């Protein structure tokens, strides 16, 4: 069940949050369990995005049930503007943990955390200082690097009916931001490492929940000669994947394994284990082991990011291409290759 909150319903939301035994998804937990309560602030795109939010909520919900924690998701039609009110409401309603998936809430969360020192907060995709804040960051650039290696090599395989003779791959982001461009620059760096002449077609949908717009943008990109598009745009990406199927090309999914959405047309998915991060976070909270004041990082080495199994497309990819992807993965894990991170290093000259 999805729970849609708005500022207009803040007072009724407060009553909902104050209720005991409310389990993830709005169900009744029954047994009191640990007596602890956790809230998950859902990012732009909402639940049902078949990507970042859904995967994180699955880990949150399962771990809450396993650890006797009562939890519920918090959504809004404008989570960016309404986020502070909703977080404050939850913090004042006996929620001992508030995990926030929305990148843009970083400044706000640091401020609210100071006002509620007894509450544990967590935020994903950005580091926020505070003794009661746990920051969770993913090395999305590492997984994206592997996707770039794969795409830049596969775009030259014209024996594949989904590939044209143009040396061009694409990217559609939800918004123009360092959080999204962290994926993009990693993708570009991986592609350039194996195909220096590869061209990039880069677009932003300015939405994380508009599948129709994603489909429209992607169809134009495919018509212009791009044959593989990496989508980092939440629910908008569903339209990109549909466009790949409609035009007999490839998309690259993100956050969760999206290969089944259009079997044979999703070359691979860059998986970001937000479920693992939320599961570990809620577990530690339930056991009383969550202290805050730290940053937890998930990369290739921690199995926090990586490529999907490619169960519907691996047979179409030459063995030497797959081997080069595996070699790149090994080089990143060993430290031989350090992938550029725009959130820490700014933009490289070749990506401006």
Beta strands, then each sheet from edge to edge (+ up, - down):
strand 1: 4-5
strand 2: 36-41
strand 3: 69-76
strand 4: 97-100
strand 5: 120-124
strand 6: 133-138
strand 7: 168-173
strand 8: 199-204
strand 9: 228-232
strand 10: 250-255
strand 11: 266-272
strand 12: 294-298
strand 13: 305-307
sheet 1: 1+ 3+ 2+ 4+ 5+ 6+ 12+
sheet 2: 8+ 7+ 9+ 10+ 11+ 13-
end
